[in-house]
């Protein structure tokens, strides 16, 4: 079911040149057609939903399996009609062209239709050379070298394609090494988001291995990976200024290409925004965000990543109203519903913090914005099942915003219960590591019921934890800024503003 949904989201926007690719059954609606239409509209969440609808049976029903297999085959065929799009960069469009035509050329050669296959290979090679697509240069030269040697006996042509093949093989070896070294660095981050000392050492060693290749190869993929690893040699030790310099160097390199390679450019702009946010250089960060958004297609996944960064930077710079407008722009875009569940959950968490800012009157919602007039905590908690289970990361802002809302709404008994639960969580999961700032802040929250919600008592009891928090400011913290959505120092001030000098003792 997951694979079908992913392909359908891709092909929904394609204008098919042949109407019988998906709906190839003639004579009215069929189960295949109906299955496609209902999946496209999000009618089925699971295989069980679909199998029950069509056959009143379970997902292992043979008729349902055949229906699913037929639809999948037709969707795959549809991908060959995917054409160049404004949503793709020049290089992505070139990659699409080469991949489709390379498949066709290989099929033709298998079926002994060689003359047309060779013509296609020449076209692919021309585009691959222009856009520096090393793998397609190798594939086409391998075929053309053989053709001009065995079929035509043309030594001059053979030598040309043979040398071109050798030159790009050496570049490909460097690209493969770069990919290997980067993936080894990446693997530990799949389950944990924190940075270890070993990561820095690993990045330094990897970049030293790749540095010689940068002098002899102009491969965009090699430079992308190698320069990204170089940026990690600094970011893993919180040297954000040098990280920014590497990113600027990388962006300049790719901007000099005769085609746009936005995949690489936006990755390094992304890194710059994170660094400027950590360094509280908000003006510079905002400038980079504007540059990043200018090269992204509104509604695309990467556009949402950039809007996410925009929101965080605006909140950290206390431009809360701007964060609100950016959120509305993203949440109301027609492509929002097509995002994966994890990305949607991140935006739900961001919304909860904006809802809090609106409640404490740091944001003035648009009068017609009903979304900011009916926020329900229970519904919010049910909307973030993935991150709620993340014991070392994104469940932290969920736990915190739940408590903070209770405090400012003076639901003190509820806050006491939640703080009691989070105290056990703090002891069990949080150490002096990448979540040290969160650890300090949670300990500050724990002092609130201990002090009977009395502002002066809270300030006195939390003072040492506030000092610990301030001893590790954001610019040196290893904690991801997606966890600390509102800087804890700012959030603490808002909590204190909502309290007074009255004592509250639970009646339970």
C-alpha positions in Angstrom: 0.0 0.0 0.0 2.8 2.4 0.9 4.5 1.9 -2.5 1.3 2.4 -4.4 0.6 5.7 -2.5 4.1 7.0 -3.2 3.9 6.4 -6.9 0.4 7.8 -7.2 1.4 11.0 -5.5 4.1 11.3 -8.2 2.0 10.5 -11.2 -1.1 12.5 -10.2 0.5 15.7 -11.5 1.6 14.2 -14.8 -0.3 15.1 -17.9 -0.3 11.7 -19.6 0.2 11.6 -23.4 -1.9 8.4 -23.5 -5.1 8.1 -21.6 -4.9 4.3 -21.5 -1.8 4.0 -19.3 -3.8 3.8 -16.0 -7.3 3.6 -17.3 -6.6 1.2 -20.2 -9.8 -0.9 -19.6 -12.4 0.2 -22.0 -16.1 0.2 -21.5 -16.6 2.2 -18.3 -15.3 2.1 -14.8 -13.3 -0.9 -13.7 -11.9 -2.0 -10.3 -8.4 -0.9 -11.4 -9.7 2.6 -12.3 -11.7 2.9 -9.1 -8.8 1.7 -7.0 -6.5 4.3 -8.5 -9.0 7.1 -8.1 -9.8 6.2 -4.4 -6.1 5.9 -3.5 -5.4 9.3 -5.2 -8.1 10.8 -3.0 -6.8 9.2 0.1 -9.8 7.0 0.6 -7.8 4.0 1.8 -5.3 4.0 4.7 -4.5 0.3 4.7 -4.7 -2.8 2.5 -7.4 -4.0 4.8 -9.5 -1.0 4.0 -9.1 -1.5 0.3 -9.6 -5.3 0.3 -12.8 -5.0 2.4 -14.2 -2.3 0.0 -13.7 -4.3 -3.2 -13.9 -8.0 -2.0 -15.2 -8.0 1.6 -12.1 -10.0 2.4 -8.7 -9.6 4.0 -5.6 -8.2 2.3 -4.3 -11.7 1.5 -7.3 -12.4 -0.8 -6.0 -13.5 -4.2 -8.4 -11.2 -6.1 -7.2 -8.2 -4.1 -3.5 -9.2 -4.7 -4.1 -9.4 -8.4 -5.9 -6.0 -8.4 -3.0 -4.4 -6.5 -0.4 -6.0 -8.8 -2.2 -4.8 -11.9 -2.4 -1.2 -10.7 1.2 -1.2 -9.6 2.3 -2.4 -13.1 0.4 0.3 -14.8 1.7 3.0 -12.5 5.3 1.9 -13.1 4.6 2.1 -16.9 3.3 5.6 -16.4 6.7 6.7 -15.0 8.2 6.4 -18.5 5.9 9.2 -19.5 7.3 11.5 -16.8 8.6 14.6 -18.6 10.8 17.5 -17.8 9.2 19.8 -15.2 9.7 23.3 -13.8 9.7 21.6 -10.4 13.0 19.9 -11.3 16.4 21.6 -11.7 18.2 21.5 -15.0 20.4 18.7 -13.8 17.5 16.7 -12.4 15.7 17.0 -15.8 18.8 15.9 -17.6 19.1 12.9 -15.2 15.4 12.0 -15.9 16.1 12.2 -19.7 19.2 10.0 -19.5 17.7 7.4 -17.2 14.6 6.9 -19.4 16.5 6.8 -22.7 19.3 4.6 -21.3 16.6 2.0 -20.4 15.2 2.2 -23.9 18.6 1.9 -25.5 19.5 -1.2 -23.5 16.1 -2.8 -24.3 16.7 -2.1 -28.0 20.2 -3.7 -27.9 18.8 -6.7 -26.2 16.3 -7.0 -29.0 19.0 -6.5 -31.6 17.7 -3.1 -32.8 21.1 -1.6 -32.6 21.1 1.3 -35.0 18.4 3.2 -33.2 20.0 2.3 -29.8 23.3 3.8 -30.9 21.6 7.0 -32.0 19.9 7.2 -28.6 23.3 6.6 -26.9 24.9 9.5 -28.7 22.1 11.8 -27.5 22.4 10.6 -24.0 26.2 11.1 -24.0 25.9 14.6 -25.2 23.5 15.5 -22.4 25.5 13.5 -19.8 28.7 15.4 -20.7 27.0 18.8 -20.6 25.5 18.1 -17.1 28.5 16.0 -15.8 26.5 12.9 -15.2 29.4 10.5 -14.8 27.5 7.2 -14.6 25.7 7.9 -17.9 28.9 8.9 -19.6 30.3 5.5 -18.6 27.3 3.5 -19.6 27.0 5.1 -23.1 30.8 5.0 -23.8 30.8 1.3 -22.8 28.2 0.6 -25.5 29.7 3.0 -28.1 33.2 1.7 -27.6 32.0 -1.8 -28.4 29.9 -0.7 -31.3 32.7 1.2 -33.1 35.2 -1.6 -32.5 33.1 -4.7 -33.4 30.4 -3.4 -35.7 32.3 -0.7 -37.6 36.0 -1.4 -37.1 36.6 2.4 -36.5 39.8 2.6 -34.5 39.6 6.4 -34.2 36.0 6.3 -32.7 37.0 3.3 -30.5 40.0 5.2 -29.1 37.8 8.3 -28.4 35.1 6.5 -26.5 37.6 4.2 -24.8 39.6 7.2 -23.4 36.4 9.0 -22.4 35.3 5.9 -20.5 38.7 5.6 -18.7 38.6 9.3 -17.7 35.2 9.1 -16.2 35.9 5.7 -14.6 38.5 7.4 -12.4 36.0 10.2 -11.6 33.4 7.5 -10.8 35.8 5.8 -8.4 36.3 9.1 -6.5 32.5 9.5 -6.4 32.0 6.0 -5.0 34.6 6.6 -2.4 33.0 9.9 -1.4 29.6 8.2 -1.1 31.1 5.4 1.0 32.8 7.8 3.4 29.7 10.0 3.7 27.3 7.1 4.3 29.6 5.7 7.1 29.3 9.1 8.8 25.5 9.2 8.3 24.6 5.7 9.6 24.7 6.5 13.4 22.4 9.5 12.7 19.5 7.3 11.4 18.5 6.3 14.9 20.1 9.0 17.0 20.4 12.8 16.3 23.3 13.7 18.5 26.9 14.3 17.4 29.8 12.3 19.0 33.4 13.2 19.2 34.1 10.2 16.9 31.9 11.9 14.2 34.3 14.9 14.0 37.3 12.6 13.7 35.6 10.5 11.1 34.7 13.6 9.0 38.3 15.0 9.3 39.7 11.6 8.1 37.2 11.3 5.3 37.9 14.8 4.0 41.6 14.2 4.0 41.0 11.2 1.8 38.9 13.1 -0.7 40.8 16.4 -0.8 43.4 15.2 -3.5 40.5 14.2 -5.8 39.0 17.8 -5.6 42.2 19.1 -7.4 41.9 16.7 -10.4 38.1 16.3 -10.8 35.3 18.8 -11.4 32.6 16.1 -10.7 29.7 18.0 -9.1 28.7 14.9 -7.1 32.3 14.5 -5.7 32.5 18.2 -4.7 29.0 18.1 -3.2 29.8 15.2 -0.9 33.4 16.2 -0.1 32.5 19.8 0.7 29.6 18.7 2.8 32.0 16.4 4.7 34.3 19.3 5.1 31.5 21.4 6.6 30.9 18.5 9.1 34.5 18.8 10.3 33.6 22.2 11.7 29.8 21.8 12.6 30.5 18.7 14.7 32.6 20.8 17.0 30.2 23.8 16.9 32.5 25.9 14.8 29.7 27.6 13.0 31.7 30.4 11.5 34.0 28.1 9.6 31.0 25.9 8.7 29.5 29.0 7.1 32.7 29.7 5.1 32.8 26.1 3.7 29.1 26.5 2.7 29.8 29.8 1.0 32.7 28.2 -0.9 30.5 25.3 -2.0 27.6 27.5 -3.1 30.1 29.6 -5.2 31.4 26.5 -6.8 28.0 25.3 -7.9 26.8 28.7 -9.0 29.7 28.8 -11.5 28.3 25.7 -13.3 26.7 26.3 -16.7 23.6 24.6 -15.4 21.7 24.9 -12.0 22.5 22.2 -9.5 20.0 23.4 -6.9 20.2 20.1 -5.0 23.7 20.9 -3.8 23.1 24.7 -3.4 20.0 24.3 -1.2 21.9 21.8 1.0 24.6 24.3 1.7 22.2 27.2 2.1 20.3 25.0 4.6 23.5 24.5 6.6 24.1 28.2 6.6 20.7 29.0 8.0 21.2 26.5 10.8 24.5 28.1 11.7 23.2 31.7 11.6 20.3 30.6 13.8 22.7 29.1 16.4 24.9 32.2 16.3 21.9 34.5 16.6 22.9 36.2 13.4 19.3 36.5 12.4 19.7 39.2 9.7 22.2 37.1 7.8 20.1 34.0 8.3 17.0 35.7 6.9 18.9 36.8 3.8 20.0 33.2 3.1 16.4 32.0 3.7 15.2 34.4 1.0 17.9 33.2 -1.4 17.0 29.5 -0.6 13.2 30.0 -1.1 13.9 31.8 -4.4 15.3 28.6 -6.0 12.7 26.2 -4.6 9.3 25.3 -6.1 6.5 26.3 -3.6 4.9 23.2 -2.2 7.9 20.9 -2.8 9.4 18.9 0.0 12.5 21.1 0.1 10.4 24.2 0.1 8.7 22.9 3.3 12.1 22.2 4.8 13.2 25.8 4.1 9.9 27.2 5.5 10.5 25.1 8.6 13.9 26.8 9.0 12.2 30.2 8.3 9.8 29.6 11.2 12.4 28.6 13.6 14.7 31.5 12.8 11.7 34.0 13.1 10.8 32.5 16.5 14.4 32.7 17.7 14.7 36.3 16.6 11.4 37.0 18.4 9.7 38.0 15.1 6.7 36.0 16.2 4.2 37.5 13.8 6.4 36.8 10.8 6.6 33.1 12.0 2.8 33.1 12.1 2.5 34.3 8.5 5.1 31.8 7.3 3.2 29.0 9.1 -0.1 30.0 7.4 1.6 30.1 4.0 2.9 26.6 4.4 -0.1 25.0 6.1 -2.6 26.4 3.6 -0.6 25.4 0.5 -2.5 22.8 -1.6 0.6 20.5 -1.4 0.6 20.2 2.4 -1.7 17.2 2.4 0.7 15.3 0.2 3.6 15.5 2.6 4.7 12.4 4.4 3.3 11.9 7.9 6.6 12.7 9.7 6.9 16.1 8.0 3.2 16.9 8.8 3.9 16.0 12.4 6.8 18.5 12.6 4.4 21.2 11.4 1.8 20.2 13.9 4.4 20.6 16.7 5.4 24.0 15.3 1.8 25.0 15.3 1.4 24.1 19.0 4.1 26.6 19.8 2.6 29.3 17.7 -0.7 28.6 19.3 1.0 29.1 22.7 2.5 32.4 21.4 -1.0 33.5 20.3 -2.5 32.6 23.7 0.1 34.7 25.5 -0.6 37.5 23.0 2.8 37.5 21.3 1.0 36.8 18.0 -2.2 38.4 16.7 -4.0 35.9 14.4 -5.9 37.0 11.4 -9.5 37.6 12.3 -10.8 34.9 9.9 -8.2 32.3 11.1 -10.4 29.8 12.9 -7.5 27.5 13.3 -6.1 29.7 16.0 -9.4 30.0 17.9 -10.1 26.3 18.5 -6.8 24.7 19.4 -7.3 21.5 21.5 -4.4 19.9 23.3 -5.9 16.4 23.2 -6.3 16.6 19.4 -2.7 17.9 19.1 -1.3 15.0 21.2 -3.2 12.5 19.0 -1.7 14.1 15.8 1.9 13.4 16.6 2.1 9.6 17.3 5.6 9.2 15.7 7.4 11.9 17.6 5.6 11.1 20.9 7.4 7.8 20.9 10.8 9.4 20.2 12.4 9.1 23.7 15.6 11.1 22.8 14.4 13.8 20.5 11.3 15.3 19.1 9.0 14.2 22.0 10.8 16.7 24.2 9.0 19.8 22.7 5.7 17.8 22.9 6.1 17.2 26.6 7.2 20.7 27.3 4.4 22.5 25.3 1.8 20.4 27.0 3.0 21.5 30.5 3.5 25.1 29.5 0.0 25.4 28.2 -1.4 24.0 31.4 0.6 26.5 33.5 -0.5 29.6 31.5 -4.1 28.4 31.4 -3.8 27.9 35.2 -4.7 24.2 35.0 -2.4 23.7 38.0 -3.6 20.2 38.9 -3.0 19.1 35.3 0.4 20.7 35.3 1.3 18.9 38.6 0.4 15.5 37.1 2.3 16.1 33.9 5.4 17.5 35.7 5.4 14.5 38.0 5.5 12.3 34.9 8.2 14.3 33.2 10.4 14.2 36.3 10.6 10.4 35.9 11.3 10.9 32.2 14.1 13.3 33.0 15.8 10.9 35.3 15.4 8.0 32.9 16.3 9.5 29.6 18.1 12.8 29.9 21.8 13.1 30.7 24.4 15.8 30.3 24.6 15.2 26.6 23.0 16.7 23.5 19.8 17.3 25.5 21.6 19.1 28.4 19.6 22.3 27.8 16.3 20.4 27.8 17.4 18.6 31.0 18.0 22.0 32.7 14.7 23.4 31.5 12.7 20.4 32.7 14.4 20.7 36.1 13.2 24.4 36.1 9.7 23.2 35.3 9.8 20.8 38.2 10.4 23.7 40.6 7.0 25.2 39.7 4.7 22.8 41.7 7.4 22.5 44.4 7.1 26.3 44.9 3.3 26.1 44.8 3.2 28.2 41.6 4.5 31.2 43.6 6.5 33.4 41.2 9.1 34.5 43.7 9.6 31.0 45.1 9.9 29.6 41.6 12.6 32.1 40.6 14.6 31.4 43.7 14.4 27.6 43.4 15.1 27.5 39.6 18.0 30.0 39.7 20.8 27.4 39.8 19.2 25.4 36.9 18.8 28.7 34.9 22.5 29.4 35.4 23.3 25.9 34.2 21.1 26.4 31.2 22.9 29.7 30.4 26.3 28.1 30.9 25.6 26.2 27.7 24.0 28.7 25.3 22.5 27.7 22.0 25.6 28.6 20.0 27.6 25.9 21.8 24.8 23.4 22.4 24.7 20.1 20.6 21.0 20.1 20.7 19.1 20.4 17.5 17.1 23.6 17.1 14.1 21.6 16.0 13.9 20.4 19.7 14.2 23.9 21.2 11.6 25.6 19.1 11.3 28.7 21.4 14.7 29.3 23.1 14.2 28.1 26.7 15.3 31.5 28.2 12.5 33.2 26.2 10.0 30.5 27.1 10.8 30.7 30.8 10.2 34.5 30.8 6.8 33.9 29.2 5.9 31.3 31.9 6.9 33.7 34.7 4.8 36.4 33.1 1.8 34.2 33.4 2.3 33.5 37.1 1.7 35.8 40.1 2.6 35.8 43.8 -0.3 33.6 44.9 0.3 30.1 46.4 -1.6 27.1 44.9 -1.8 23.8 46.8 -3.3 20.9 45.0 -6.7 19.7 46.4 -6.1 16.2 45.2 
